[in-house]
Amino acid sequence: MGKLYRTSDYSAKFVEGDLLRGKMFSEANAGFDAMVAAGILAEETIDEKAIVAHAAVPAMRVIHAIGSEAELMGIPGTDVIGITTEAGIADRSVNYVDSGKAAVLTGAKNIAINKALVAGPGGVVVEYQAADIDLATSVVGAATGDFDNTVWGAGGENMHFKSSVDDESARGAVITCHIINEDDEYEVVTGVLDPDDSSIDVDSGIVCKKLLAFSPNATFASGSLIIRDPAENICKSVATPVNGTLYGSIVPDDTTDAKGQRVKVTASTTITAVVLLMGTDALGAAQVELLTFTAEASKYSLLGWSTVTALLIGDDGGTTLSYSIEVTANTELQIIGATSYSALDAGKYGVIELKKFDFALDLYDADLPISAFASGVIRLNRIDYGAGGIRDLVITFATAISDGAASPYAKGSIGCSTSNGLLFVTDNGYLWQQVTV
């Protein structure tokens, strides 16, 4: 058995364990006990189980099973087994809960109360999405974003900068470049044009393998900005570039809100290239992620996103392609629980109602919304958190069941009328429908 500590209104949550203990109190147990005694915190016991961790897992994260072992859940899925109550290391036992109240880390977006939840990147929880969310729909990259990255040697080469003609507005211009460097890492670097004659070639000393995008801090009145290798092979030349324009990028045209979930990037054809997602994380901080395509048209991010603000596509092969970015709809079978007690804040810990994953039958009591409606209920699972809200999948015996009447239970629930012996099932509209044979 473990312990869960919370405030009476669930506005703050604490879990016994090193993750939060040391940050909140110098003497953890005494601190918690004193707050419980003062009525500031409530203490509840939770029914823990144990499983061997396949790899290291943090506390308060969603896990799924790999054979007889557990691993961090990184995407919405149907093989969740529960939420860890402590941190675990590879090949050692770790405790988790598989139903009821559970503390868990929230993903990159706030979640309102009474919302369904699915697993998100890193074992966090994110809000269930019933339909695809389009962030960008076939946005065409500009021709100015078509770069020739074949000019750089296999190990990378120094970037050279100049303008095609000397122009006062271009002298000393700073060119911010997003590149893959000689260590195959993403890096933001700056090249500077000659301050006296912008047409003089400048060796920046920056080693580049791939140029993903660039932005000048000046608008050129005439001529072109040229980025090239030491042998004068041109990666990109842009006529009269504009101050602040991020060449080699597209921006979402529908919404930037990614709901804390991973996103899917789709090109108009198969590509072998590296593209870069830009946006924000759960705390609103800047976040980037490289996606490597190998003769592929679609790729999912590994990170969850609060917002996606740009996609850098300069390495897509020197052709003008279109891109779509979306959050893929979740399925109801991926739902792992709901925000039954309070809203959840992005990037923070909260208490949720975790559905039971072993599908064991249990006789339920007045906590179910049965009141005088039912004389007996067997709960199969808490599976339906869709349009009908938080509902239980049940078999019920009652007197007040009639064809077309509203059902308080999940779709697929079975009801038997004790007044006439007829059998009913809850349909997609949460109405009782008589079963005829």
Residue, then its C-alpha position, 0 to 999 in steps of 0.5 A: m500500500g502507498k500513500l497519496y497526499r492532497t489538499s481537500d479541494y485537489s488544488a495541490k497534490f503531493v505524492e510520498g516519494d523522493l521526487l517531491r519530498g525533498k523539494m517541499f520539506s526538509e523533513a519529509n515525513a514530519g512535514f506531511d504528517a504535520m500538514v495532515a494533522a492540521g487539516i491542510l492535506a488529506e492522506e489516502t492509501i492507494d493499492e499498489k502493485a509491483i512489476v519489473a522495469h524494462a528500463a529506468v522509469p520516473a515516478m508518476r508516469v504512465i507505463h505499459a507492458i513489454g512481456s512481463e516487464a514495464e516500460l514508459m508509455g510514449i504515445p497514445g496506446t491500448d496496452v497501458i497497465g497503470i501509473t508508477t508511484e515511484a521511480g524505478i531502475a532497469d531490471r528492478s521492481v517498481n510500484y504502480v497503480d492500475s486503477g482509482k486515484a493516481a498522481v501523474l505528470t500533465g503534458a504540455k497543455n492545461i486540461a479542464i475537469n471531467k476530460a478524458l485522458v490518453a498517454g502522451p510523450g514521456g509517460v505524461v497524460v494529455e487530453y483525449q482528442a476525438a478528431d484530427i486537429d489540423l495545424a497546417t494543411s498542405v502549406v507550400g514552401a516558398a522557392t526561396g526556401d529551396f536549398d542545395n545541401t549537396v554542396w557541403g562535404a560529408g564531414g561539413e564545410n565552412m560557410h561563406f557569406k557575401s552579397s552579389v553586389d556591394d550594398e550599404s544596407a547589406r554591409g555588416a548584416v548578421i545572418t542567423c542560420h539554423i544548421i546541422n553541424e559537423d557533430d550532426e547536432y542542431e545549432v543556431v549560428t550567425g554569419v556576418l557580412d563584411p562591414d565595408d564591402s558586402s560583396i567581399d566573401v567572408d569565411s565564417g569558420i562555421v562548419c555546416k553539414k545541412l542548412l535548414a533555414f536562415s534569417p537576415n537582420a537587414t533588408f537588402a536594397s539591391g543584389s542577393l545574399i549568397i551562402r556557399d561552400p569554400a569552393e564557391n558552390i552555392c547552397k542558396s542565393v536570395a534576391t533582396p532578402v527581407n529583414g526578419t524573414l525566416y527563409g526555408s520555413i513554413v508556418p501553420d495556417d490553421t492553428t498552432d495549438a497542438k494540445g500537448q500531443r505529439v504531431k505528425v508531419t507529412a510532405s507532399t512526396t517521399i523525402t530523405a531529409v531532416v526537418l525541424l519543428m519549432g514551438t513551445d513546451a508545457l511551460g511555454a519555453a521554446q522547444v525544437e525537435l529534429l525529424t529525420f525522413t528516410a524515403e518517407a512522406s510522414k513522421y511523428s514527433l517524439l515530443g509533446w507540443s503546446t504550440v507548433t510555430a514553424l517547420l524548417i524545411g531547407d533540407d528537403g531536396g531543393t524542390t518546392l514541396s507542401y507540408s501538413i502538420e496535424v494531431t492525429a485523433n485518439t481512439e476511445l480504446q486509448i483512454i486511460g482515465a479522466t480528470s474527475y477531481s480537478a483541472l490539471d496544469a500543464g507540466k505539473y502533477g495532478v490527481i486523476e481517476l485511472k480506469k481499471f485495466d484488468f477488466a475484473l468484475d466488481l459489484y459497485d455501490a452508491d458512488l455510481p450515479i444509480s440512485a433509485f434507478a437501479s436495484g443492482v449494478i455490476r461495473l465492468n470498466r470505466i471505459d467511456y469518457g467521450a461525449g457522454g462524459i465520465r461513464d461506467l460500462v455496466i450490467t444493471f438490473a432495474t425497474a425504470i428501463s424503457d426503450g428510448a429512455a436516457s441511460p446514465y451509463a457508457k455505450g454498450s452497457i446492458g440493462c435488464s428490466t426487473s418489471n417486464g424482463l426485457l433486455f436493453v443496451t445503451d446506444n451511441g446516443y446514450l439511450w436505452q434500446q430494446v434488444t429483440v430476438 
